């Protein structure tokens, strides 16, 4: 996380995993708590880094937030994002 966004994280919690076909790997998905909020983006790593509210993420999951595209349900990223928006810290 730090390499891509400059954010420091504390507690990391495993959520799920997904097989990754090349080269026969396993991708794990985790949630992490940010302990800093200043984004320092490396343009060579990420083209856009920003914060979103849970309300905005819920809109994006319904394809109702202009300019934001959430990966589809086949991707582990979709499930991580959905879990954060609807299940975590209720």
C-alpha positions, 0 to 999 in steps of 0.5 A: 500500500505504501509503495503505491499510495504513500499510505501507512497501514496498521491492522491487516485482516484476511478476507478471501483468496482467488486463484490467479492463472499466471503463473499458477498463483493464489491472490489473497485479499485483505482489508487494512486500516490506514494510520495515515491519510495523506496520499503521496501517489507515485505516477509510475505506480498508480494514475489516480489515488483518492478517498471515497465515502461508503456512500460513494462506494455503494453508488459505484457498486450500483454503477451510479457514480460518474467516472468510477468503475468497480471491478465485476463480481468475478474479481476479488477486488469487487468482493473486498470493496463490497464487504467494506461498504456494506459489512465492515464497521456497521 
